[in-house]
Amino acid sequence: MITSVTQAYYDLYAIKENQRILDAHFELLKALESLSLKGVETGSVSAVSVLKLQMRINNLDSNRQIKKEEFLAAQTRFNKLLNRDASVGVYPIENLELPESDFDVQDTNLNVHPELVKFDKLYESVEQLELLNDKQRRPMLGFGLDYVYVDERPNMNFSDNGKDVIMPMVAVSIPIFTKKYDSKSKQHKWKQEQLKFEKQDRLNSLQILFQDAISKRNSARINYNTQVKNIEQANQLKDLLLKKYEVGTAKLTDVLEVDAVELDLEMEQIKAVQQYYIQSSIINYLVAN
């Protein structure tokens, strides 16, 4: 449940960040369109290049609308996971960055994970059943007292006439049919072996999930750092091309090509951030008990 809510939240974060980036690129290209239309009038920009620009603007606008629909659907899912009204507004954090270093964790903490502790408790309950079964199979010797009410007898004269009697009692119980107890012992032993196997199997699964999350978190950081460098380089080139385009020494198609590359890089960076925090939440769920 916890990891599902976290996944849903970072889905919302990624969609919202995608919207923000698409809006920024859309506004930039709209401004570039005005400049380019003037260039068509003067003959410095080809009509075909402007058509490509306008088609790209249309595609960006379409993607913006799609992201709005995706956000509403993701918001509904998030709210329902929290058992809230679907229309409750959710406002994810913006411009989320990665921490400078990852928190250190060890998979030894998995040994006390609640999903494993429950097997220990079940094992202990079977032990108690076996102790009871072992007790019941043994001969039992019981001691007690019985109190007998005695009425006074008429026409009889002795000192204890009508005096109640306390009688010591001894009870011996010897189980005759011991096979049923032997059968129960075998069932308890089998159940304990089954619980050991299930616990080990679940521990193996948790260890695999833990290592997978660690690997994916590390990969997300590598991807994020790579995109930071790539975006910086793409942004520098785009700024240079925009300045040259304004003075007529660069082609519009080159500007559009670099802008498209930059958009893809920014989307990939958002995906890396999303993946990093999702995997971190899985790791935290596994070791923070």
C-alpha positions in Angstrom: 0.0 0.0 0.0 2.7 2.4 1.0 4.8 1.8 -2.1 1.7 2.1 -4.3 0.9 5.6 -2.9 4.6 6.6 -3.4 4.5 5.3 -6.9 1.3 7.3 -7.6 2.7 10.4 -6.1 5.9 10.4 -8.3 3.8 9.6 -11.3 2.0 12.9 -10.6 5.3 14.6 -10.1 6.7 13.4 -13.5 3.5 14.4 -15.4 3.5 17.8 -13.7 7.2 18.4 -14.6 6.5 17.2 -18.2 3.8 19.8 -18.4 6.0 22.5 -17.1 8.7 21.7 -19.7 6.3 21.4 -22.5 4.8 24.8 -21.6 8.3 26.4 -21.6 9.2 24.9 -25.0 5.7 25.9 -26.4 6.1 29.5 -25.3 9.6 29.7 -26.8 8.5 28.3 -30.1 5.5 30.6 -30.2 7.9 33.6 -29.8 10.1 32.1 -32.5 7.1 31.7 -34.8 6.4 35.5 -34.7 10.1 36.2 -35.5 10.1 33.6 -38.3 6.9 34.9 -40.0 8.6 38.3 -40.3 11.5 36.5 -41.9 9.2 34.9 -44.5 8.0 38.4 -45.4 11.6 39.6 -46.0 12.6 36.4 -47.7 15.2 35.4 -45.0 13.3 32.4 -43.8 11.7 29.8 -46.0 7.9 29.0 -45.7 8.7 25.3 -45.4 10.8 26.0 -42.3 8.0 28.0 -40.7 5.6 25.2 -41.6 7.8 22.7 -39.7 7.9 25.1 -36.8 4.1 25.4 -36.7 3.7 21.7 -36.9 6.1 21.3 -34.0 4.1 23.9 -32.0 0.9 21.9 -32.8 2.5 18.7 -31.5 3.7 20.4 -28.4 0.2 21.8 -27.7 -1.3 18.4 -28.3 1.1 16.8 -25.8 0.2 19.5 -23.3 -3.4 18.6 -23.5 -2.7 14.9 -23.2 -0.6 15.5 -20.1 -3.5 17.4 -18.5 -5.7 14.3 -19.0 -2.9 12.0 -17.7 -2.6 14.2 -14.6 -6.3 14.0 -13.8 -6.3 10.2 -14.1 -3.1 10.0 -11.9 -4.7 12.4 -9.4 -7.8 10.2 -9.2 -5.7 7.1 -8.6 -3.6 8.8 -5.9 -6.7 10.1 -4.1 -8.4 6.7 -4.2 -5.3 5.0 -2.8 -5.7 7.4 0.2 -9.5 6.8 0.2 -10.2 10.4 -0.6 -12.5 12.1 -3.1 -11.2 11.9 -6.6 -11.4 15.6 -7.1 -9.1 16.6 -4.3 -6.3 18.7 -5.7 -2.7 17.3 -5.5 0.2 19.6 -5.9 3.5 17.7 -6.3 6.8 19.4 -5.4 8.5 21.2 -8.3 12.0 20.9 -9.7 12.9 18.0 -7.4 16.6 17.2 -7.4 18.7 14.3 -6.3 20.5 14.4 -2.9 24.2 14.7 -3.0 24.7 11.2 -1.7 22.5 8.1 -1.1 21.6 6.9 2.3 23.6 3.8 3.3 21.5 0.6 3.9 22.3 -3.0 4.4 20.2 -6.0 3.5 20.8 -7.5 7.0 17.9 -5.3 8.2 15.6 -7.5 6.1 15.8 -10.2 8.8 13.5 -8.2 11.0 11.1 -7.2 8.3 7.4 -7.7 9.4 6.8 -10.1 6.5 9.5 -12.4 8.0 8.6 -11.8 11.7 5.1 -13.2 11.1 6.7 -16.6 10.2 8.5 -16.6 13.5 5.3 -16.0 15.4 3.5 -18.8 13.5 6.4 -21.1 14.2 6.2 -20.3 17.9 2.4 -21.0 17.9 3.0 -24.5 16.4 5.6 -25.1 19.1 3.0 -24.4 21.7 0.6 -26.7 20.1 3.2 -29.5 20.1 3.9 -28.9 23.8 0.2 -29.3 24.5 0.0 -32.4 22.4 3.1 -33.9 24.2 1.5 -33.1 27.5 -1.8 -34.8 26.6 -0.1 -38.0 25.4 1.5 -38.6 28.8 -0.2 -40.4 31.8 -1.8 -38.0 34.1 -2.0 -38.3 37.9 -4.5 -36.0 39.7 -5.1 -35.4 43.4 -8.1 -33.8 44.9 -10.6 -33.7 47.7 -14.3 -34.6 47.6 -16.7 -33.1 50.2 -19.7 -35.4 51.1 -22.8 -34.1 52.9 -24.0 -36.6 55.6 -27.4 -36.5 57.2 -27.7 -37.3 60.9 -29.2 -40.8 61.4 -31.9 -41.1 64.0 -31.8 -43.7 66.8 -28.0 -43.8 66.4 -25.7 -42.4 68.9 -22.0 -42.0 68.0 -19.7 -39.0 67.9 -19.6 -38.4 64.1 -23.3 -38.9 63.5 -24.4 -36.3 60.8 -20.9 -35.0 60.3 -19.9 -34.2 56.7 -17.0 -36.1 55.3 -13.9 -34.9 53.4 -12.6 -37.7 51.1 -9.2 -37.6 49.4 -9.4 -38.5 45.7 -6.8 -39.8 43.3 -7.3 -39.9 39.5 -5.1 -41.6 37.0 -5.5 -41.1 33.2 -3.5 -43.3 30.9 -3.9 -42.6 27.1 -4.6 -45.7 25.2 -4.8 -44.5 21.7 -1.4 -42.7 21.2 -1.4 -42.8 17.4 -3.4 -39.7 17.2 -0.8 -37.8 19.3 2.0 -39.2 17.1 0.0 -38.1 14.0 -0.3 -34.6 15.5 3.4 -34.4 16.2 4.2 -35.3 12.6 1.8 -32.6 11.4 3.4 -30.0 13.7 6.9 -31.0 12.5 5.8 -30.8 8.9 4.2 -27.4 9.5 7.4 -26.1 11.1 9.4 -27.3 8.2 7.0 -25.6 5.8 7.2 -22.3 7.7 11.0 -22.4 7.6 10.9 -23.0 3.9 8.3 -20.2 3.3 10.3 -17.8 5.5 13.5 -18.5 3.6 11.7 -18.2 0.3 10.3 -14.8 1.3 13.6 -13.6 2.5 15.2 -14.5 -0.8 12.4 -12.6 -2.6 13.0 -9.5 -0.4 16.8 -9.7 -1.0 16.2 -9.8 -4.7 13.8 -6.9 -4.5 16.3 -5.0 -2.3 19.2 -5.5 -4.7 17.1 -4.7 -7.7 16.0 -1.4 -6.1 19.6 -0.5 -5.2 20.7 -1.2 -8.8 17.8 0.8 -10.3 18.4 3.7 -7.9 22.1 3.8 -8.8 21.2 3.6 -12.5 18.8 6.5 -12.1 21.5 8.6 -10.5 23.9 7.8 -13.4 21.2 8.7 -15.9 20.3 11.9 -14.1 24.0 13.1 -13.9 24.4 12.3 -17.6 21.3 14.3 -18.6 22.4 17.3 -16.5 25.6 17.5 -18.6 23.7 16.8 -21.9 21.1 19.5 -21.1 23.7 22.0 -20.3 25.5 21.4 -23.6 22.2 21.4 -25.6 21.1 24.6 -23.9 24.4 26.4 -24.7 24.1 25.4 -28.4 20.5 26.4 -28.6 21.2 29.8 -27.1 24.0 30.3 -29.6 21.8 29.2 -32.6 19.0 31.5 -31.4 21.3 34.5 -31.4 22.6 33.6 -34.8 19.1 33.0 -36.1 18.0 36.5 -34.9 20.8 38.0 -37.1 20.1 35.7 -40.0 23.3 33.5 -39.8 21.6 30.2 -38.6 18.8 28.1 -40.0 15.5 27.7 -38.3 15.6 23.9 -38.8 18.8 23.7 -36.8 17.2 25.6 -33.9 14.2 23.2 -34.0 16.4 20.2 -34.1 18.4 21.3 -31.0 15.2 22.2 -29.2 13.7 18.8 -29.9 16.9 17.1 -28.5 16.8 19.3 -25.4 13.2 18.5 -24.8 13.9 14.7 -25.0 16.9 15.2 -22.6 14.8 17.1 -20.1 12.1 14.4 -20.2 14.7 11.7 -19.6 16.0 13.7 -16.6 12.5 13.8 -15.1 12.2 10.1 -15.6 15.5 9.6 -13.8 14.3 11.7 -10.8 11.1 9.8 -10.7 12.8 6.4 -10.8 15.3 7.4 -8.2 12.7 8.4 -5.6 10.5 5.4 -6.3 13.4 3.0 -5.8 14.4 4.9 -2.7 10.9 4.4 -1.3 11.1 0.7 -1.9 14.5 0.5 -0.2 13.1 2.4 2.8 10.1 0.1 3.0 12.3 -2.9 3.0 14.8 -1.8 5.7 13.0 0.8 7.8 11.0 -1.4 10.2 
